[in-house]
Amino acid sequence: SYSVTGVQTCALPIYAEKANCRNAANGLMKRKDGQGSEDLDVVCYDAKGILGDLGATPFSDEITKLEWLKACGFTVVRTAVLEGMDKVVEYRGKVMAERATLAFDIDGLVVKPVAIDEEDSAKPRPEKQIAFKFNPEEAVTTLKEVVWSESRALYTPIGIVDPVRLAGTTVQRANLCNPDMIRQMNLKIGSRVVITKRGEIIPKIEVVVDNGPETLEIVHPELCLGCAGPLVDEGSRLYCPNELCPNKELHRIEKWISVLDIRDFGSALVKKLHEKALVRTISDLYLLTKEDLLSLDRMGEVLAEKLLRNLKARREVDLADYIAAFDIDKVGPLIARKIVDGGFATLESIFSAKTEDLTSLEGIGEILAQAITQGLAVLRPEMEKVLERGYVRLKRQEGDSPLRGKKFCFTGELAGLSRSQAAAIVKEAGGVVKGSVSADLDFLVTDDPASGSSKNLKAKELGISILSGPEFLAMAGRGD
């Protein structure tokens, strides 16, 4: 059996100047003075219960959640319990027919089992709760122009169309994603196209209706705006391959500030520093003086001193974060962590790694491995300079820690230790923290291994070692 629910937070029709209900509600919720909040209605669709001593949820199924919310005085969504997917599809059609008469806007239904699955619900994207969308509203319009949006030396085509009304707003722009999409649709300037709003939000050109005799081919840029070097067209993306391109330099500085969480260095400030050639590389950041900052418009002495303090506040960096902060093409925090956890525990060993060494790691193929080695070779002088000059230092790597490379999951209460503290210990030692129990897990940590919780039962079924809190601390070398 499946339960079908939907939700929407909606403002009343008194906000007629707003394009749609979503915009009105969003604007009211962001007001700091609370004005207009009395015009908002909240419709609840779920409740989260704290697990009891035996690991059991206080709700027997999804329906009792809604009954409890309703008994507490909340407005809840309309729900139907249906047998089989054919009935779900039929119900969707019925609701679509009623859509225009509903008291609030909806763009689809949520389908999930009646039985509660706590493990699935804990995932960032639950696999057993499916958004069943309605067919989007469509319109036919003409593509007038294509502009290329540049970000981090990646060029994305944006279609400019004759204005049309969709889902309560006027649409004039649509993301075309990449060069391959243009070629596959045979899209041209002057093409008559069908446009929709994906998820009622994102404008998308779906298909070409007609290419008349006066249509023109779409011109793809060939040279980078930042370094004037040739762009690479991979089909799925059009980009500048030059790691030292000024546009990439700017993004790299922004990435460094983000990863190290250096406060008050916003994008606008970093762009000004880059444009004035005060900061062109990461190491340049640490050469900034108060006089440099005061040379910028609207910069006061107090703020300048605060910026310099914030810059020097973060002196120690984890190796994986250090690699990710240099914004090497295709290398984000997850890939950087895989490299470090895969046995490359020093910066020197990472610099020395060959393509075949990296492809031995899970999730790293040959193309990615080549991008990593090439990026490291280009950026190595700058990466070494930042360390040699003492701007930051790498955290000491616990190479012999039994936690390194191991995967841990925590459940229930831990004596004298919070879950966040336990997770921090694992990450600091080079281990991995997971939110659920799966076959690749090494240890489940709980002070109640005899409980009947789903995580305990699954760990026992898979033969995964179960540790108590004190046993975990002993393994980490932090026991009494």
C-alpha angles and dihedrals in degrees: 000000000000131000117216120206140162136189141199135168107214141186120221120258091258088093093073093153090067117093093229145347094267093057093047095049093045092051093050093048091054095053110113093203093058092232111157095016088117087067093060125095120198119210113196124213105171145021131203118218125202111244114250128228091280093047092254124142117237089233122074094207143341093278094057089054090061092043090053092048090050092049088053090057100259123137108241136196124264109261135194128191109214134183112229134350094275088065090048091054090047091050091050089056090051093052091046088057090052095043098101092053098049120112092238139027120267131175100195148324135279115230121197139149118273089232114083117244107192094182093053092045090055092061118100087238110026111218096206097054108075127190106223103197128202120239107278122245111258138204136181118232142149128262106233102174145350120223123188116229113208122208123161089346090302113125118211122186117233119194119220111205138179105276116269133173116245129167092344099312138085112250122205103150134052130182110241092193102212146345093271091061090055092050096044092053093041085231118184139173104276095026116147105232142182111237128191139172111246108220087359087285117065118064112227132180103225106181144348113252099186141357108202126200092264097057118120133214116257111247115225118209113248103187130055115248090217105049103006089236122139117277122230117231108204092167093239090058142010112215149151110254094200108111089196094053110134090236090055090045090057093048091046091056090049090049091050091052091048096048093046091042094229104182127232096012095119125180093259092054093046090050091053091050090049095047091051089049091239090122120025099146137029092256089055088065090068093051093060116123131199088252090056091054094044089056088070122091117264093009116139129197094248093053092045091054091046091052092052091049091050091049092056096041096083107061102149124063133182112242094240091049090048092056094044092049091064089064098224111187111277092359112117130159094283095052091044090052091049090054094050095042089046091070103277094117099158133054090237092056090050092051089050095048116117125213092257090052092056095044088062088069119091113261097014116109129186097269092050091044090053091049090051096050093044093048092048091050092054096043099038095099092054093043091052094044093057090055098038092054092049097240087137135351132216119251113252109266115230093217095169097045112126086220094063112114092000124125119228133186122192126207136171125002121326120208111248093349134085121218091245090053091049091049091050091053091053095047093046090054092050098259130131127243118211129191097215141033116260137155094270093056116115102193139013111203120206138137090221107054091161094061121114095232117141092246093052093047093048093047090053091046091053094042094243117162114253118210131190120228093259091048090052092050090049091052089050090051093246101106125117 
